[in-house]
Amino acid sequence: MSTSSANTDATTDLRGKVVVVTGASSGLGLETAKQLAVRGAEIVMICRDRARGEHARAEVAHGATGKPPVLILADLSVQAEIRRAAEEVRDRYDRVDILINNAGSAFNQREQSSDGLELTWATNHLAPFLLTDLLLPALVASPAGRIVNVTSEIYSRKLDLDNLQGERNYSYFGAYRISKLGNVLFTRELARRLEGSGMTTLSVSPGPARTNFGGGGPSGLMGAVTGVMKRTPVFKSAAQAAQGIVWAATAPEFEITPGGLYMRRKQLKLKGAASDPASAAKVWSVSEQQTGVDPARSAVTAVSTASRAA
């Protein structure tokens, strides 16, 4: 497949589609939700903070041409809240057409979630892994379900299973980059396991964007450098950067390589550990253990088994 794709029609009609967007209270998540709502999609916004979430929902509702957006509150670093949010989605909808795993963060100091997991890894990687499995039955119920995992083109090229959570060496960018490698590997392995199911799975990098992600960035000299770079044309506005996520959510299936990584509508070549199937399988196994997903009873296993039997 070519590494470039044709432009997706900006007027793609999404009326009747249910789209779940995590981290939708600000930045890329909010802009993605707004752009999809304009096309008629019913947006389910998963946000952590009620006040910010309600404000964001009003913004999305203002331009929505379909059903009004729905707000679900959840701290996605907490696995019990992920399970509750997924249950709320399943109770409300018979199907979900598109899941956009966008929520993420980064931290200057190593912190742990209430589950005892490093906070960057828990939020950026384990949350999408668990939420996807929990919502998969609803996604499979869609005629053309799609999973979009938002990652970064600066993902780590090396996989150190002994330092996934910064146990031996922690830094803002180090933790962020390994979590983004986790996203890429998860997407690749998920696509392999869901082959033949009718699902479309891909990861997308929005590229450098001017948002308040991770509290605005790292501290110290690196923070100062990042602040200067955000004022250059290399960094796009949140609305501009979100266009790449919207494309990933709406592009025709024939334009997508299952499990591929895209940035600004072009497929990127996977590098380092991201290109290694064995690394993808290892991260998958670790993720199952850290989220308590039983590999014998998971939704992914059930769908994969059914697809092979069909």
Secondary structure as GFF3:
##gff-version 3
##sequence-region A 1 310
A	DSSP	beta_strand	18	22	.	.	.	ID=ss1
A	DSSP	alpha_helix	27	38	.	.	.	ID=ss2
A	DSSP	beta_strand	42	47	.	.	.	ID=ss3
A	DSSP	alpha_helix	50	63	.	.	.	ID=ss4
A	DSSP	beta_strand	70	73	.	.	.	ID=ss5
A	DSSP	alpha_helix	79	92	.	.	.	ID=ss6
A	DSSP	beta_strand	98	101	.	.	.	ID=ss7
A	DSSP	alpha_helix	119	121	.	.	.	ID=ss8
A	DSSP	pi_helix	122	126	.	.	.	ID=ss9
A	DSSP	alpha_helix	127	140	.	.	.	ID=ss10
A	DSSP	beta_strand	146	150	.	.	.	ID=ss11
A	DSSP	three_ten_helix	161	163	.	.	.	ID=ss12
A	DSSP	alpha_helix	172	193	.	.	.	ID=ss13
A	DSSP	beta_strand	200	205	.	.	.	ID=ss14
A	DSSP	beta_strand	209	210	.	.	.	ID=ss15
A	DSSP	three_ten_helix	213	216	.	.	.	ID=ss16
A	DSSP	alpha_helix	220	229	.	.	.	ID=ss17
A	DSSP	beta_strand	236	237	.	.	.	ID=ss18
A	DSSP	alpha_helix	238	250	.	.	.	ID=ss19
A	DSSP	three_ten_helix	253	255	.	.	.	ID=ss20
A	DSSP	beta_strand	261	263	.	.	.	ID=ss21
A	DSSP	beta_strand	266	268	.	.	.	ID=ss22
A	DSSP	three_ten_helix	272	275	.	.	.	ID=ss23
A	DSSP	alpha_helix	277	291	.	.	.	ID=ss24
A	DSSP	alpha_helix	299	309	.	.	.	ID=ss25
###
